[in-house]
Amino acid sequence: MEPAKPRIAFLIISIVVIISDGLIFRGLAEGVTFEEAKQLRDEVSGMFYHAFDGYMDHAFPRDELKPLSCEGEDTLGGYALTLIDSLDTLALLGDKDRFTSSVEWISKNIRFDINKTVSLFETTIRIVGGLLSAHLIASDYATGMRIPSYDDQLLHLAEDLARRLLPAFDTPTGIPFGSVNLLHGVDENESKITSTAGGGTLTLEFGVLSRLTNDPIFEEVTKNAVRGIWARRSRINLVGAHIDVFTGEWTQKDAGIGTSIDSFYEYLLKMKNIYTFSKKLMEQLCTIFFHDPWYVEVNMNSAALVWPLFNSLQAFWPGLQVLAGDIDPAIRTHTAFFSVWKRYGFTPEGFNLASFSVQHGQKSYPLRPELIESTYWLYKATRDPRYLDVGRDIVTSLQYGARCTCGYCHISDVEFHKQEDHMESFFLAETVKYLWLLFDLAAGPDNLVENGPYKYIFSTEGHLLPMTPRISLAHEQCLYLGAYCQTNNFGQEYPRSYILKDDMQMQATNNSRFQRSLGSPSYVTQYGLYKTTSISGIIKGLCPGLTHEQKYGLSYVPSPPTVHEDGPTGQRENDVGQTQSMVMLHVSNEVNEESTLTN
């Protein structure tokens, strides 16, 4: 049973935050004006270049910058991590010269046939995702950033790297190892324990790669990994934090929306796979984790409270709620999370809700973007100026607390604002990107995301993935808010007669036992033959009414607002700033995923 005193303290804290909903924002200065929004956008741009120039001048081509000592360090694989992670931010800012020179340098100098053991998760979201996003921008005239000399070099690099990651998926459960050597595969002594987020947050990047290369293997192994995790959920539909990739046994049964699990739920929504991330599932998760307005960690089997703790990675959740259409609870949760930022000037990695203090051993703020990401999505959905005030407050904290000699420093202690000599690449890939998007949206947006020819989905690393016909399939294009097909019936699928099948044989890959024979969508590992459950990775198709220009991603034709009868708010799509989920991957009609994965 939960101790009485922490429970009472937790209740009091929750009531205080609920009562103060809105008071936090009224305590700020007057709202951000149009002119100030433009000034803040330009200030954030300056923040990016202070950090980017610091990296290029003092750390490049090493992975990351040490912004206090103005040196570089290799933290992931020793292949210019920060530059690759920053490519689409350069494009978003309209910096064609630096985007072009960076793409050209990477194309000529980066190789992945190196004896390095790397994190599967971090390498996928930062490197594979960064290369794919930049490739899609650099190869398309519609983005305004097309590089005339570009010849798919980043795509080839992404494919080569992904093939070197494939051995990690060669396990009895299909859930991948956490690390893999790029030259030799998985070491025999590699840990068999991985996190749920690490094993289940790979599908967007690998799915896009499959669509661009006409090779289904990348999409299938990552979808199989998600199935392997979801099939082992508890009877109350919760997953734990860590799992044994060989036995499928949960080694840490704490469940929540934060550390080790967060992006697993994010990709369930964004890829629409396994268990469509429906309002029903969202409501179920909220019922279990939600202690209004906070979220806590519980035991995955009993739902008993484990930790009354807010951790900074939870701050992505209000943004996910916006994408799912749950605006009101997103507002309440964001208000609570931002109250922690206001208290310290940053969000600590852990904040104890029973003692209402920083959790021991979790005092740092490593420049994380999650709260800023949710602020952007809430402003986009509501246009409430309070979120511009939040953004201004965050900019102030970063400028006065984290800015240092050559970039921006980790904060090792949020109570004393002690700086640490490290700057993660995601500061440039996500943190400043979401801040810049927030203020540019208020200033009259002029960027790829808001004004470009496509809808964009953001990866968990903040990389921009455009919903072009090259990526999404014919019936997915029709499903995606009518983006490419004129239809008044959201959810309508066109007959399979519109689908063309392309059966190209996949060559055996280096350092991997994954193979697929002609016309047989399957792959072989030492643990047996895995049959694919969807032919989506090798399908190409056209929508009725899809013009030649649309087919090649040269124009975008919006459809009339569509009423979602079963939506969470009953509002039209445009009423919430086009914040519905962005469908990337498809679940075949031939398989009922939910029924096949029950315990």
SERORO-638447 format. One record per residue (C-alpha): residue number from 1; x, y, z; residue in one letter. Coordinates in Angstrom, 1 decimal, m for minus. Layout:
REM SERORO-638447
PT,num,east,north,up,residu
PT,NUM,X,Y,Z,A
...
END
This chain:
REM SERORO-638447
PT,num,east,north,up,residu
PT,1,0.0,0.0,0.0,M
PT,2,1.2,3.5,m0.8,E
PT,3,2.4,5.4,2.3,P
PT,4,m0.1,7.9,3.6,A
PT,5,2.2,10.9,3.8,K
PT,6,3.5,10.8,0.3,P
PT,7,0.0,10.2,m1.0,R
PT,8,m1.3,13.2,0.8,I
PT,9,1.6,15.4,m0.3,A
PT,10,1.1,14.2,m3.9,F
PT,11,m2.6,15.1,m3.7,L
PT,12,m1.9,18.6,m2.2,I
PT,13,0.7,19.3,m5.0,I
PT,14,m1.8,18.2,m7.7,S
PT,15,m4.5,20.5,m6.3,I
PT,16,m2.1,23.4,m6.2,V
PT,17,m1.1,22.9,m9.8,V
PT,18,m4.7,22.5,m10.9,I
PT,19,m5.8,25.7,m9.1,I
PT,20,m2.8,27.6,m10.6,S
PT,21,m3.6,26.6,m14.2,D
PT,22,m3.3,29.8,m16.1,G
PT,23,m1.8,31.7,m13.1,L
PT,24,1.6,30.5,m14.0,I
PT,25,1.3,32.3,m17.4,F
PT,26,m0.3,35.4,m16.0,R
PT,27,2.8,35.8,m13.8,G
PT,28,4.8,36.4,m16.9,L
PT,29,5.3,39.7,m18.6,A
PT,30,2.8,40.9,m21.2,E
PT,31,2.2,38.5,m24.1,G
PT,32,4.6,38.2,m27.0,V
PT,33,3.7,40.7,m29.8,T
PT,34,4.1,40.0,m33.5,F
PT,35,7.2,42.1,m33.7,E
PT,36,8.7,40.3,m30.6,E
PT,37,7.9,36.9,m32.2,A
PT,38,10.1,37.9,m35.2,K
PT,39,12.8,39.1,m32.9,Q
PT,40,12.7,35.9,m30.8,L
PT,41,12.8,33.8,m34.0,R
PT,42,15.9,35.7,m35.1,D
PT,43,17.4,35.3,m31.6,E
PT,44,16.8,31.5,m31.8,V
PT,45,18.5,31.5,m35.2,S
PT,46,21.4,33.2,m33.6,G
PT,47,21.5,30.5,m30.9,M
PT,48,21.7,27.8,m33.5,F
PT,49,24.6,29.5,m35.3,Y
PT,50,26.4,30.2,m32.1,H
PT,51,26.4,26.4,m31.3,A
PT,52,26.8,25.3,m34.9,F
PT,53,29.7,27.6,m35.6,D
PT,54,31.3,26.5,m32.3,G
PT,55,31.0,22.9,m33.4,Y
PT,56,32.4,23.5,m36.9,M
PT,57,35.2,25.7,m35.7,D
PT,58,36.3,23.6,m32.7,H
PT,59,35.0,20.1,m32.9,A
PT,60,34.3,19.1,m36.5,F
PT,61,34.6,16.4,m37.8,P
PT,62,34.4,14.7,m34.3,R
PT,63,30.9,13.8,m33.1,D
PT,64,30.1,16.5,m30.6,E
PT,65,31.3,19.8,m29.1,L
PT,66,32.6,20.4,m25.7,K
PT,67,31.4,24.0,m25.5,P
PT,68,33.3,25.2,m22.4,L
PT,69,36.8,23.9,m23.4,S
PT,70,36.0,24.5,m27.2,C
PT,71,37.1,21.0,m28.1,E
PT,72,35.6,18.0,m29.8,G
PT,73,34.8,14.5,m28.7,E
PT,74,33.6,11.3,m30.3,D
PT,75,30.5,10.0,m28.5,T
PT,76,28.7,7.7,m30.9,L
PT,77,30.8,6.5,m33.9,G
PT,78,33.3,9.1,m34.8,G
PT,79,31.5,10.3,m38.0,Y
PT,80,30.6,13.9,m37.6,A
PT,81,27.4,13.2,m35.7,L
PT,82,26.4,16.8,m34.9,T
PT,83,26.8,17.8,m38.6,L
PT,84,24.6,15.0,m39.8,I
PT,85,22.0,15.6,m37.1,D
PT,86,21.9,19.3,m38.0,S
PT,87,21.4,19.0,m41.7,L
PT,88,17.6,19.5,m41.9,D
PT,89,17.8,22.3,m39.4,T
PT,90,20.1,24.1,m41.8,L
PT,91,17.5,23.5,m44.6,A
PT,92,14.6,24.7,m42.4,L
PT,93,16.5,27.9,m41.7,L
PT,94,16.9,28.4,m45.5,G
PT,95,20.7,28.2,m45.3,D
PT,96,21.2,26.7,m48.7,K
PT,97,25.0,27.4,m48.9,D
PT,98,25.8,25.6,m45.6,R
PT,99,23.3,22.9,m46.3,F
PT,100,24.9,22.3,m49.7,T
PT,101,28.5,22.3,m48.5,S
PT,102,27.6,20.0,m45.6,S
PT,103,25.8,17.5,m47.8,V
PT,104,28.8,17.5,m50.2,E
PT,105,31.3,17.0,m47.5,W
PT,106,29.4,14.1,m45.9,I
PT,107,28.9,12.5,m49.4,S
PT,108,32.7,12.5,m50.0,K
PT,109,34.1,11.8,m46.5,N
PT,110,31.8,9.7,m44.4,I
PT,111,32.1,5.9,m44.4,R
PT,112,30.6,3.3,m42.0,F
PT,113,32.9,0.3,m42.6,D
PT,114,34.6,1.0,m39.3,I
PT,115,35.3,m1.1,m36.3,N
PT,116,32.9,0.8,m34.0,K
PT,117,30.2,m0.6,m31.6,T
PT,118,27.3,1.8,m31.6,V
PT,119,23.9,2.2,m30.1,S
PT,120,21.2,0.8,m32.4,L
PT,121,18.7,3.4,m31.2,F
PT,122,20.9,6.5,m31.2,E
PT,123,22.5,5.6,m34.5,T
PT,124,19.1,5.1,m36.2,T
PT,125,17.3,8.2,m34.9,I
PT,126,20.3,10.5,m35.3,R
PT,127,22.3,9.2,m38.2,I
PT,128,20.0,7.2,m40.4,V
PT,129,17.2,9.7,m39.7,G
PT,130,19.4,12.7,m40.4,G
PT,131,20.7,11.3,m43.6,L
PT,132,17.2,10.3,m44.9,L
PT,133,15.7,13.7,m44.0,S
PT,134,18.5,15.6,m45.7,A
PT,135,18.3,13.3,m48.8,H
PT,136,14.6,14.0,m49.2,L
PT,137,15.3,17.7,m49.0,I
PT,138,18.4,17.8,m51.2,A
PT,139,16.9,15.7,m54.0,S
PT,140,13.6,17.5,m54.4,D
PT,141,13.1,20.8,m56.3,Y
PT,142,9.9,21.4,m54.4,A
PT,143,11.8,22.1,m51.2,T
PT,144,13.7,25.0,m52.6,G
PT,145,16.9,23.3,m51.3,M
PT,146,17.6,21.0,m54.2,R
PT,147,21.3,20.5,m54.8,I
PT,148,22.0,20.2,m58.6,P
PT,149,25.1,18.0,m58.2,S
PT,150,23.4,15.7,m55.6,Y
PT,151,23.1,12.1,m56.7,D
PT,152,21.5,10.2,m53.8,D
PT,153,24.8,9.9,m51.9,Q
PT,154,23.1,10.3,m48.5,L
PT,155,20.5,7.7,m49.3,L
PT,156,23.3,5.2,m50.2,H
PT,157,25.1,6.0,m46.9,L
PT,158,21.8,5.5,m45.0,A
PT,159,21.2,2.2,m46.7,E
PT,160,24.8,1.0,m46.0,D
PT,161,24.6,2.0,m42.4,L
PT,162,21.2,0.3,m41.9,A
PT,163,22.5,m2.9,m43.4,R
PT,164,25.3,m2.9,m40.9,R
PT,165,22.7,m2.5,m38.1,L
PT,166,20.5,m5.5,m39.3,L
PT,167,22.5,m8.2,m37.4,P
PT,168,21.1,m6.6,m34.1,A
PT,169,17.6,m7.9,m35.1,F
PT,170,18.8,m11.5,m35.3,D
PT,171,17.2,m12.7,m32.0,T
PT,172,14.6,m15.4,m31.2,P
PT,173,12.1,m12.7,m30.3,T
PT,174,12.8,m10.3,m33.2,G
PT,175,13.5,m7.6,m30.5,I
PT,176,17.0,m6.2,m31.3,P
PT,177,20.1,m6.0,m29.3,F
PT,178,20.9,m2.6,m28.0,G
PT,179,24.3,m2.3,m29.7,S
PT,180,26.0,m3.6,m32.8,V
PT,181,29.5,m3.4,m34.3,N
PT,182,29.4,m1.8,m37.7,L
PT,183,32.2,m4.1,m39.0,L
PT,184,31.7,m7.4,m37.2,H
PT,185,28.0,m7.5,m36.1,G
PT,186,26.9,m8.3,m32.6,V
PT,187,29.6,m9.2,m30.1,D
PT,188,29.1,m12.6,m28.4,E
PT,189,29.2,m10.9,m25.0,N
PT,190,26.7,m8.2,m25.9,E
PT,191,24.0,m7.6,m23.3,S
PT,192,20.7,m9.3,m24.1,K
PT,193,18.7,m6.6,m22.2,I
PT,194,17.3,m3.7,m24.1,T
PT,195,14.9,m0.9,m23.4,S
PT,196,11.4,m0.8,m24.8,T
PT,197,12.1,2.5,m26.5,A
PT,198,15.4,1.3,m27.9,G
PT,199,13.8,m1.8,m29.5,G
PT,200,10.6,m0.2,m30.6,G
PT,201,11.5,3.2,m31.9,T
PT,202,13.1,2.4,m35.3,L
PT,203,10.1,2.0,m37.6,T
PT,204,9.8,5.5,m39.1,L
PT,205,13.5,5.7,m40.2,E
PT,206,13.7,2.1,m41.4,F
PT,207,10.2,2.2,m43.0,G
PT,208,11.2,5.3,m45.0,V
PT,209,14.4,3.6,m46.1,L
PT,210,12.4,0.6,m47.3,S
PT,211,10.2,2.8,m49.4,R
PT,212,13.1,4.7,m50.9,L
PT,213,15.1,1.5,m51.8,T
PT,214,12.2,m0.8,m52.7,N
PT,215,13.7,m3.2,m50.1,D
PT,216,11.1,m4.4,m47.5,P
PT,217,13.7,m5.9,m45.1,I
PT,218,14.3,m2.7,m43.1,F
PT,219,10.6,m2.0,m42.5,E
PT,220,9.8,m5.6,m41.7,E
PT,221,12.5,m6.2,m39.1,V
PT,222,11.5,m3.1,m37.2,T
PT,223,7.8,m3.8,m37.4,K
PT,224,8.6,m7.4,m36.2,N
PT,225,10.5,m5.9,m33.2,A
PT,226,7.4,m3.8,m32.2,V
PT,227,5.3,m6.9,m32.5,R
PT,228,7.7,m8.8,m30.3,G
PT,229,7.4,m6.1,m27.6,I
PT,230,3.6,m5.6,m27.9,W
PT,231,2.9,m9.3,m27.9,A
PT,232,4.5,m9.4,m24.4,R
PT,233,2.4,m6.7,m22.9,R
PT,234,0.6,m7.4,m19.7,S
PT,235,m3.1,m8.3,m19.4,R
PT,236,m3.8,m4.6,m18.8,I
PT,237,m1.9,m3.6,m22.0,N
PT,238,1.2,m2.2,m20.4,L
PT,239,4.8,m2.7,m21.4,V
PT,240,7.8,m2.6,m19.0,G
PT,241,11.0,m0.6,m19.3,A
PT,242,13.5,m3.4,m20.1,H
PT,243,13.2,m6.8,m21.8,I
PT,244,15.5,m9.8,m22.5,D
PT,245,15.7,m10.0,m26.3,V
PT,246,16.2,m13.8,m26.2,F
PT,247,13.7,m15.0,m23.6,T
PT,248,11.2,m12.1,m24.0,G
PT,249,11.0,m11.8,m20.2,E
PT,250,10.7,m8.4,m18.7,W
PT,251,13.7,m7.5,m16.6,T
PT,252,12.2,m4.1,m15.4,Q
PT,253,8.5,m4.0,m15.0,K
PT,254,8.0,m0.3,m14.3,D
PT,255,5.6,1.1,m16.8,A
PT,256,5.1,4.8,m17.7,G
PT,257,5.4,7.4,m20.4,I
PT,258,8.9,8.5,m19.6,G
PT,259,12.4,7.0,m19.5,T
PT,260,13.0,3.8,m21.5,S
PT,261,9.5,3.7,m22.9,I
PT,262,8.5,7.2,m24.1,D
PT,263,9.2,7.1,m27.9,S
PT,264,7.7,3.6,m28.2,F
PT,265,4.3,5.1,m27.7,Y
PT,266,5.3,8.0,m30.0,E
PT,267,6.0,5.7,m32.9,Y
PT,268,2.9,3.6,m32.2,L
PT,269,0.9,6.8,m33.0,L
PT,270,3.1,7.9,m35.9,K
PT,271,3.4,4.6,m37.7,M
PT,272,m0.2,3.4,m37.1,K
PT,273,1.1,m0.1,m36.6,N
PT,274,0.3,m3.2,m34.4,I
PT,275,m2.4,m1.6,m32.2,Y
PT,276,m3.7,1.5,m33.9,T
PT,277,m2.9,4.3,m31.4,F
PT,278,m6.6,5.0,m30.9,S
PT,279,m8.4,7.2,m28.5,K
PT,280,m9.3,4.0,m26.6,K
PT,281,m5.6,3.1,m26.0,L
PT,282,m4.8,6.8,m25.1,M
PT,283,m7.6,6.8,m22.6,E
PT,284,m6.5,3.5,m21.1,Q
PT,285,m2.9,4.7,m20.7,L
PT,286,m4.1,8.0,m19.1,C
PT,287,m6.4,6.2,m16.7,T
PT,288,m3.5,4.1,m15.4,I
PT,289,m0.7,6.7,m15.4,F
PT,290,m2.6,9.9,m14.9,F
PT,291,m2.7,11.5,m11.5,H
PT,292,m4.2,14.8,m12.6,D
PT,293,m2.2,16.6,m13.9,P
PT,294,0.9,14.5,m13.5,W
PT,295,1.9,11.1,m14.9,Y
PT,296,3.5,8.5,m12.7,V
PT,297,5.2,5.1,m13.1,E
PT,298,3.3,1.9,m12.1,V
PT,299,3.9,m1.8,m12.1,N
PT,300,3.0,m3.2,m15.6,M
PT,301,1.0,m6.1,m14.2,N
PT,302,m0.8,m4.6,m11.2,S
PT,303,m0.8,m0.9,m12.0,A
PT,304,0.4,m0.3,m8.4,A
PT,305,2.2,3.0,m8.0,L
PT,306,6.0,2.6,m8.2,V
PT,307,7.3,6.1,m8.5,W
PT,308,5.5,9.4,m8.0,P
PT,309,8.1,11.0,m10.3,L
PT,310,8.1,13.5,m13.2,F
PT,311,11.0,12.8,m15.4,N
PT,312,11.9,15.2,m18.2,S
PT,313,11.3,12.8,m21.0,L
PT,314,7.6,12.7,m20.1,Q
PT,315,7.4,16.3,m21.4,A
PT,316,6.9,14.9,m25.0,F
PT,317,3.5,13.6,m23.9,W
PT,318,1.4,16.8,m24.3,P
PT,319,2.6,17.1,m27.9,G
PT,320,1.6,13.5,m28.5,L
PT,321,m1.8,14.2,m27.0,Q
PT,322,m2.2,17.1,m29.4,V
PT,323,m1.4,14.8,m32.4,L
PT,324,m4.0,12.4,m31.1,A
PT,325,m6.6,15.2,m30.8,G
PT,326,m6.7,15.3,m26.9,D
PT,327,m6.1,19.1,m26.5,I
PT,328,m7.6,19.8,m23.1,D
PT,329,m5.6,17.2,m21.1,P
PT,330,m2.5,18.2,m23.1,A
PT,331,m3.0,21.8,m21.8,I
PT,332,m3.3,20.7,m18.2,R
PT,333,m0.3,18.4,m18.3,T
PT,334,1.8,21.0,m20.1,H
PT,335,0.9,23.5,m17.4,T
PT,336,2.1,21.1,m14.7,A
PT,337,5.3,20.3,m16.5,F
PT,338,6.1,23.9,m17.2,F
PT,339,5.7,24.7,m13.5,S
PT,340,8.8,22.6,m12.9,V
PT,341,10.7,24.6,m15.5,W
PT,342,9.6,27.9,m13.9,K
PT,343,10.7,26.7,m10.5,R
PT,344,14.3,26.0,m11.5,Y
PT,345,14.8,27.7,m14.9,G
PT,346,15.2,24.2,m16.4,F
PT,347,13.6,20.8,m16.0,T
PT,348,15.7,18.3,m14.0,P
PT,349,15.9,14.7,m15.2,E
PT,350,13.7,13.7,m12.2,G
PT,351,11.3,15.7,m10.0,F
PT,352,9.8,13.9,m7.0,N
PT,353,6.1,14.6,m6.7,L
PT,354,5.9,13.4,m3.1,A
PT,355,8.5,15.7,m1.8,S
PT,356,8.1,18.4,m4.5,F
PT,357,11.8,18.6,m5.0,S
PT,358,14.5,17.5,m7.4,V
PT,359,15.0,13.7,m7.3,Q
PT,360,18.4,12.8,m5.8,H
PT,361,20.9,11.9,m8.6,G
PT,362,18.7,13.4,m11.3,Q
PT,363,19.5,17.1,m11.0,K
PT,364,20.8,17.7,m14.6,S
PT,365,19.3,19.3,m17.7,Y
PT,366,21.1,18.0,m20.8,P
PT,367,19.4,20.6,m23.1,L
PT,368,16.4,18.3,m23.8,R
PT,369,13.8,19.4,m26.3,P
PT,370,10.7,17.6,m25.1,E
PT,371,8.9,20.4,m23.3,L
PT,372,9.7,22.8,m26.2,I
PT,373,8.3,20.3,m28.7,E
PT,374,5.0,20.1,m26.8,S
PT,375,4.9,23.9,m26.5,T
PT,376,5.2,24.1,m30.3,Y
PT,377,2.4,21.6,m30.9,W
PT,378,0.1,23.2,m28.4,L
PT,379,0.6,26.6,m29.9,Y
PT,380,0.0,25.2,m33.4,K
PT,381,m3.2,23.6,m32.2,A
PT,382,m4.6,26.5,m30.1,T
PT,383,m2.8,29.7,m31.2,R
PT,384,m3.0,30.6,m27.5,D
PT,385,m0.3,33.3,m26.9,P
PT,386,0.5,31.7,m23.5,R
PT,387,2.7,29.3,m25.4,Y
PT,388,4.7,32.1,m26.9,L
PT,389,5.3,33.3,m23.4,D
PT,390,6.5,29.8,m22.5,V
PT,391,8.9,29.9,m25.5,G
PT,392,10.2,33.3,m24.5,R
PT,393,10.8,32.1,m21.0,D
PT,394,12.7,29.0,m22.2,I
PT,395,14.9,31.2,m24.5,V
PT,396,15.7,33.4,m21.6,T
PT,397,16.8,30.4,m19.5,S
PT,398,19.0,29.0,m22.2,L
PT,399,20.6,32.3,m23.0,Q
PT,400,21.4,33.2,m19.4,Y
PT,401,22.0,29.8,m17.9,G
PT,402,23.3,27.5,m20.6,A
PT,403,25.1,29.7,m23.2,R
PT,404,28.8,29.3,m22.9,C
PT,405,32.0,30.1,m24.7,T
PT,406,31.5,28.0,m27.9,C
PT,407,28.0,26.7,m27.7,G
PT,408,25.4,25.7,m25.0,Y
PT,409,26.3,23.6,m22.0,C
PT,410,24.5,20.9,m20.2,H
PT,411,23.3,22.0,m16.8,I
PT,412,24.6,19.5,m14.3,S
PT,413,22.5,20.9,m11.4,D
PT,414,19.3,22.9,m12.1,V
PT,415,19.2,24.3,m8.5,E
PT,416,22.6,26.0,m8.9,F
PT,417,22.8,26.3,m12.7,H
PT,418,26.2,24.6,m12.8,K
PT,419,27.4,24.1,m16.3,Q
PT,420,28.9,20.9,m17.7,E
PT,421,31.3,20.7,m20.7,D
PT,422,29.0,18.8,m23.2,H
PT,423,26.5,19.6,m25.9,M
PT,424,24.4,16.8,m27.3,E
PT,425,23.8,16.9,m31.1,S
PT,426,20.0,17.0,m30.4,F
PT,427,20.3,20.5,m29.2,F
PT,428,20.7,21.5,m32.9,L
PT,429,18.5,18.8,m34.3,A
PT,430,15.5,19.4,m31.9,E
PT,431,15.8,22.0,m29.2,T
PT,432,16.4,25.1,m31.2,V
PT,433,14.4,23.7,m34.2,K
PT,434,11.2,23.5,m32.2,Y
PT,435,11.9,27.0,m30.6,L
PT,436,12.4,28.5,m34.1,W
PT,437,9.3,26.8,m35.5,L
PT,438,7.3,28.1,m32.6,L
PT,439,8.2,31.8,m33.2,F
PT,440,8.2,31.5,m36.9,D
PT,441,4.7,30.2,m36.8,L
PT,442,3.7,33.3,m34.7,A
PT,443,5.6,35.7,m37.0,A
PT,444,3.8,34.5,m40.2,G
PT,445,5.4,31.2,m41.1,P
PT,446,7.9,31.0,m43.9,D
PT,447,9.4,27.5,m43.8,N
PT,448,9.3,24.0,m45.3,L
PT,449,7.0,22.6,m42.6,V
PT,450,4.3,25.3,m42.6,E
PT,451,4.4,26.5,m46.2,N
PT,452,6.1,23.7,m48.1,G
PT,453,4.5,21.4,m50.7,P
PT,454,4.0,18.5,m48.2,Y
PT,455,2.8,17.6,m44.8,K
PT,456,5.7,16.6,m42.6,Y
PT,457,6.0,14.0,m39.8,I
PT,458,8.7,14.6,m37.2,F
PT,459,10.9,11.7,m36.1,S
PT,460,11.6,11.3,m32.4,T
PT,461,14.9,13.1,m33.2,E
PT,462,13.0,16.0,m34.8,G
PT,463,14.0,15.1,m38.3,H
PT,464,11.6,16.2,m41.1,L
PT,465,10.1,13.4,m43.1,L
PT,466,7.8,14.7,m45.9,P
PT,467,4.7,12.7,m46.8,M
PT,468,5.5,12.4,m50.5,T
PT,469,4.3,9.7,m52.9,P
PT,470,7.9,8.3,m52.8,R
PT,471,7.3,7.4,m49.2,I
PT,472,3.6,6.8,m48.7,S
PT,473,1.7,4.2,m50.6,L
PT,474,m1.4,4.9,m52.8,A
PT,475,m4.0,4.0,m50.2,H
PT,476,m1.9,5.7,m47.5,E
PT,477,m1.9,8.9,m49.6,Q
PT,478,m5.7,8.7,m49.7,C
PT,479,m5.8,8.2,m46.0,L
PT,480,m3.5,11.0,m45.2,Y
PT,481,m6.0,13.8,m44.7,L
PT,482,m6.7,13.8,m48.5,G
PT,483,m3.2,15.1,m49.1,A
PT,484,m2.9,13.6,m52.6,Y
PT,485,m6.3,12.3,m53.4,C
PT,486,m9.6,14.2,m53.8,Q
PT,487,m11.9,12.4,m51.4,T
PT,488,m14.5,13.5,m48.9,N
PT,489,m14.4,10.2,m47.0,N
PT,490,m11.5,10.1,m44.6,F
PT,491,m10.4,6.5,m44.2,G
PT,492,m11.5,5.4,m47.7,Q
PT,493,m9.2,2.9,m49.4,E
PT,494,m9.1,2.4,m53.1,Y
PT,495,m9.2,m1.1,m54.6,P
PT,496,m6.1,m3.1,m54.8,R
PT,497,m6.3,m2.9,m58.6,S
PT,498,m4.6,0.5,m58.3,Y
PT,499,m1.6,m1.2,m56.7,I
PT,500,1.4,m2.4,m58.7,L
PT,501,3.8,m5.0,m57.2,K
PT,502,7.5,m4.8,m57.7,D
PT,503,9.3,m8.0,m56.9,D
PT,504,13.0,m7.2,m57.0,M
PT,505,15.4,m9.7,m55.5,Q
PT,506,17.4,m8.4,m52.5,M
PT,507,21.0,m9.4,m52.5,Q
PT,508,22.5,m11.0,m49.4,A
PT,509,23.8,m8.3,m47.1,T
PT,510,27.3,m8.1,m45.6,N
PT,511,27.7,m9.2,m42.0,N
PT,512,24.1,m10.5,m41.9,S
PT,513,22.1,m13.6,m42.6,R
PT,514,19.0,m11.7,m43.7,F
PT,515,17.9,m12.8,m47.1,Q
PT,516,14.8,m12.6,m49.3,R
PT,517,14.2,m14.8,m52.4,S
PT,518,12.4,m13.6,m55.5,L
PT,519,8.7,m13.1,m55.0,G
PT,520,8.9,m14.3,m51.4,S
PT,521,8.4,m11.5,m48.8,P
PT,522,10.3,m13.2,m46.0,S
PT,523,13.7,m13.2,m44.4,Y
PT,524,15.9,m15.9,m42.8,V
PT,525,17.9,m15.7,m39.5,T
PT,526,19.6,m18.3,m37.5,Q
PT,527,16.4,m18.6,m35.5,Y
PT,528,14.2,m19.5,m38.5,G
PT,529,12.2,m18.1,m41.3,L
PT,530,10.2,m14.9,m40.7,Y
PT,531,7.3,m14.4,m43.0,K
PT,532,6.3,m10.8,m43.6,T
PT,533,2.8,m9.8,m42.7,T
PT,534,2.5,m7.0,m45.1,S
PT,535,3.5,m6.4,m48.7,I
PT,536,3.7,m2.7,m48.1,S
PT,537,7.4,m2.5,m48.4,G
PT,538,7.4,m3.6,m52.0,I
PT,539,4.3,m1.9,m53.3,I
PT,540,4.1,1.2,m55.5,K
PT,541,0.8,2.6,m56.5,G
PT,542,m1.1,5.6,m57.8,L
PT,543,m4.2,7.2,m56.5,C
PT,544,m7.1,8.0,m58.8,P
PT,545,m6.8,11.7,m59.6,G
PT,546,m3.1,11.9,m58.7,L
PT,547,m1.5,14.3,m61.2,T
PT,548,1.9,13.9,m62.8,H
PT,549,3.2,16.7,m60.6,E
PT,550,1.8,15.2,m57.4,Q
PT,551,3.2,11.8,m58.3,K
PT,552,6.7,13.3,m58.2,Y
PT,553,6.1,15.5,m55.3,G
PT,554,6.0,18.8,m57.2,L
PT,555,2.7,20.2,m55.8,S
PT,556,0.3,19.8,m53.0,Y
PT,557,m3.5,19.9,m53.4,V
PT,558,m5.3,20.4,m50.1,P
PT,559,m8.7,18.8,m49.6,S
PT,560,m11.7,20.4,m48.0,P
PT,561,m12.0,20.1,m44.2,P
PT,562,m13.2,16.7,m43.2,T
PT,563,m15.4,15.9,m40.2,V
PT,564,m14.2,13.1,m38.0,H
PT,565,m17.4,11.6,m36.6,E
PT,566,m15.5,9.4,m34.2,D
PT,567,m12.8,12.0,m33.4,G
PT,568,m12.0,13.0,m29.8,P
PT,569,m13.5,16.4,m30.0,T
PT,570,m15.9,16.2,m33.0,G
PT,571,m14.1,19.2,m34.5,Q
PT,572,m13.1,19.7,m38.1,R
PT,573,m9.6,19.0,m39.0,E
PT,574,m8.7,22.6,m39.5,N
PT,575,m10.1,23.5,m36.1,D
PT,576,m7.0,22.2,m34.3,V
PT,577,m4.4,23.5,m36.7,G
PT,578,m4.1,20.2,m38.6,Q
PT,579,m2.7,18.3,m35.6,T
PT,580,m4.1,14.9,m36.3,Q
PT,581,m1.7,11.9,m36.4,S
PT,582,0.5,11.6,m39.5,M
PT,583,0.2,8.2,m41.1,V
PT,584,3.5,6.8,m42.3,M
PT,585,3.4,3.0,m42.3,L
PT,586,0.5,0.7,m43.1,H
PT,587,m1.0,m2.3,m41.4,V
PT,588,m2.1,m4.8,m44.1,S
PT,589,m5.8,m5.5,m44.3,N
PT,590,m4.9,m9.2,m44.6,E
PT,591,m3.8,m9.4,m40.9,V
PT,592,m5.7,m8.4,m37.8,N
PT,593,m2.7,m7.4,m35.7,E
PT,594,m4.5,m6.9,m32.5,E
PT,595,m6.1,m10.3,m32.5,S
PT,596,m2.9,m12.1,m33.4,T
PT,597,m0.9,m10.5,m30.6,L
PT,598,m3.1,m11.2,m27.6,T
PT,599,m1.4,m12.9,m24.7,N
END
